[in-house]
């Protein structure tokens, strides 16, 4: 299973970015997809998840109302739309694949998001 995250970069506070994660090697539409992030010197934290059908999403309180997760099962891709970005959103963002929103067995390599103030 391979997960390839992309779309990171440098953005000013208040701006937007959309991350993508392309998956291969397993039946994408059968699995929950999640996004996590790890800021410098900190632990990796849950950002949000989306069920296999796209019908259920969960978000961390810190991103609720600003970030949106979506998926296109025909393209084997999950997205993270990030709006109203803040400097504290600066982190390496990882996508992950799992059976449920609370357990993931495959991880992507991460893409760096830097939000300048």
Backbone torsions as a table, in degrees:
resi	resn	phi	psi	omega
1	UNK	NA	132.0	177.9
2	UNK	-126.2	135.3	176.3
3	UNK	-123.9	123.4	-176.4
4	UNK	-118.7	106.9	178.8
5	UNK	-89.3	145.2	178.6
6	UNK	-152.9	169.7	175.4
7	UNK	105.3	-3.8	178.2
8	UNK	-69.7	168.7	179.2
9	UNK	167.5	-166.3	-179.9
10	UNK	-102.4	129.7	-179.6
11	UNK	-142.0	150.7	177.4
12	UNK	-79.6	154.8	176.6
13	UNK	-55.6	138.2	-176.3
14	UNK	91.4	-11.3	-178.6
15	UNK	-84.9	-173.9	-176.6
16	UNK	-132.4	153.2	172.2
17	UNK	-145.0	152.8	172.3
18	UNK	-123.9	120.6	175.9
19	UNK	-93.0	148.8	175.7
20	UNK	-125.3	152.3	175.7
21	UNK	-139.6	112.4	179.5
22	UNK	-95.4	132.3	-175.7
23	UNK	-115.1	148.4	175.3
24	UNK	-151.0	157.1	174.6
25	UNK	99.9	-8.4	174.2
26	UNK	-150.2	167.8	-178.5
27	UNK	-72.9	97.0	-172.5
28	UNK	-52.2	-43.5	-173.1
29	UNK	-71.0	-4.5	-179.9
30	UNK	-94.6	-5.5	-170.5
31	UNK	-124.3	148.1	169.8
32	UNK	-68.8	143.7	175.6
33	UNK	-119.0	140.4	-179.6
34	UNK	-129.1	158.3	172.3
35	UNK	-120.6	137.7	177.4
36	UNK	-131.4	164.1	175.3
37	UNK	-143.8	153.1	178.6
38	UNK	-135.2	113.4	177.2
39	UNK	-81.4	158.1	-179.2
40	UNK	-55.5	126.3	177.2
41	UNK	76.1	9.1	-177.8
42	UNK	-124.2	168.5	179.4
43	UNK	-76.4	156.1	174.5
44	UNK	-68.7	136.5	-177.7
45	UNK	-129.0	149.5	177.8
46	UNK	-67.2	134.0	174.9
47	UNK	-105.9	-48.7	-179.7
48	UNK	-178.7	171.3	179.9
49	UNK	-148.6	162.8	177.9
50	UNK	-140.3	135.5	-178.8
51	UNK	-70.1	169.7	-175.6
52	UNK	-58.1	-33.2	-178.0
53	UNK	-88.9	-13.5	-174.1
54	UNK	86.3	-0.3	-174.7
55	UNK	-80.4	-17.9	-178.4
56	UNK	-128.7	129.0	176.1
57	UNK	-128.9	150.2	173.9
58	UNK	-129.3	147.7	179.1
59	UNK	-137.2	148.1	169.3
60	UNK	-68.1	148.2	-179.0
61	UNK	-57.6	-32.3	-175.8
62	UNK	-68.1	-18.6	-177.6
63	UNK	-119.0	-5.3	-176.8
64	UNK	-58.5	132.1	-178.9
65	UNK	88.3	-13.4	179.7
66	UNK	-114.7	-33.3	-177.7
67	UNK	-108.5	146.7	177.3
68	UNK	-135.9	129.4	176.3
69	UNK	-101.9	137.6	175.5
70	UNK	-143.1	167.5	179.1
71	UNK	-145.5	152.1	175.2
72	UNK	-124.3	99.7	-176.0
73	UNK	-67.4	-25.2	177.1
74	UNK	-69.4	-25.8	-179.2
75	UNK	-105.3	2.4	-178.2
76	UNK	52.8	42.9	-174.5
77	UNK	-135.0	139.4	173.2
78	UNK	-116.9	147.2	-175.3
79	UNK	-123.1	153.8	171.6
80	UNK	-131.1	105.1	176.6
81	UNK	-87.7	121.4	-176.1
82	UNK	-117.2	117.3	179.1
83	UNK	-116.5	164.4	178.0
84	UNK	48.9	48.9	-175.5
85	UNK	-65.4	146.3	-179.2
86	UNK	-121.5	156.0	177.1
87	UNK	-54.2	-32.8	179.9
88	UNK	-72.2	-5.8	173.7
89	UNK	-83.7	-6.0	178.2
90	UNK	-60.2	124.0	-176.6
91	UNK	-177.7	168.7	165.8
92	UNK	-87.6	127.5	-177.8
93	UNK	-103.2	132.9	-178.5
94	UNK	-120.5	142.0	169.7
95	UNK	-102.5	155.7	-177.7
96	UNK	-147.4	155.6	-179.3
97	UNK	-122.9	137.5	-179.3
98	UNK	-158.9	175.6	-178.9
99	UNK	-78.2	-35.9	178.9
100	UNK	-131.8	173.2	178.4
101	UNK	-68.9	-10.3	-173.6
102	UNK	-116.5	9.5	177.5
103	UNK	-152.8	124.4	-175.4
104	UNK	-126.1	139.4	-177.6
105	UNK	-116.6	-9.5	176.2
106	UNK	-134.0	141.6	-175.3
107	UNK	-130.6	146.5	172.9
108	UNK	-84.0	-179.0	-173.6
109	UNK	-87.2	-12.7	178.5
110	UNK	94.8	148.7	175.4
111	UNK	-136.9	136.4	-172.1
112	UNK	-87.1	130.1	173.7
113	UNK	-115.8	125.1	178.2
114	UNK	-121.9	123.2	-179.9
115	UNK	-111.5	117.5	-179.1
116	UNK	-93.3	148.0	-178.3
117	UNK	-90.1	NA	NA
